Structure formats: C-alpha cells, structure tokens
Amino acid sequence: GGSVPCGESCVFIPCITSLAGCSCKNKVCYYD
C-alpha cells in the first residue's frame, strides 16, 4: 500500500516506474 519506495522522484516529472505499478506519493514514487 505505497510503503515501498521505487527509487524515483516525481517532483518535476511523473513516475516512469508507474508502468511497473508505482505511484507518486509525497514527491516520491512508491510501489502499491
């Protein structure tokens, strides 16, 4: 539930890792 960081930030651009199931949360990409 968004507790595992994906090692990507989403301050300026969306999460590229969203293709792998990650989502932006608090300017950092987390895996759902």
C-alpha positions as a Markdown table, in Angstrom:
| # | Residue | x | y | z |
|---|---|---|---|---|
| 1 | Gly | 0.0 | 0.0 | 0.0 |
| 2 | Gly | 2.6 | 2.6 | -1.0 |
| 3 | Ser | 5.2 | 1.8 | 1.5 |
| 4 | Val | 8.0 | 0.5 | -0.8 |
| 5 | Pro | 9.9 | 3.3 | -2.5 |
| 6 | Cys | 10.7 | 2.7 | -6.1 |
| 7 | Gly | 13.9 | 4.8 | -6.1 |
| 8 | Glu | 12.4 | 7.5 | -8.3 |
| 9 | Ser | 11.2 | 11.0 | -7.5 |
| 10 | Cys | 8.2 | 12.7 | -9.1 |
| 11 | Val | 8.8 | 16.4 | -8.3 |
| 12 | Phe | 9.1 | 17.6 | -11.8 |
| 13 | Ile | 8.1 | 14.6 | -13.9 |
| 14 | Pro | 5.7 | 11.7 | -13.4 |
| 15 | Cys | 6.8 | 8.3 | -12.3 |
| 16 | Ile | 8.2 | 6.3 | -15.1 |
| 17 | Thr | 8.0 | 3.3 | -12.8 |
| 18 | Ser | 4.2 | 3.8 | -12.9 |
| 19 | Leu | 4.4 | 1.3 | -15.7 |
| 20 | Ala | 5.6 | -1.2 | -13.1 |
| 21 | Gly | 2.8 | -0.4 | -10.6 |
| 22 | Cys | 4.4 | 2.6 | -8.8 |
| 23 | Ser | 2.6 | 5.8 | -8.0 |
| 24 | Cys | 3.5 | 9.3 | -6.9 |
| 25 | Lys | 3.2 | 10.0 | -3.2 |
| 26 | Asn | 4.9 | 12.9 | -1.3 |
| 27 | Lys | 7.1 | 13.7 | -4.4 |
| 28 | Val | 8.5 | 10.1 | -4.3 |
| 29 | Cys | 7.4 | 7.1 | -6.3 |
| 30 | Tyr | 6.1 | 4.2 | -4.2 |
| 31 | Tyr | 5.1 | 0.7 | -5.2 |
| 32 | Asp | 1.5 | -0.1 | -4.4 |
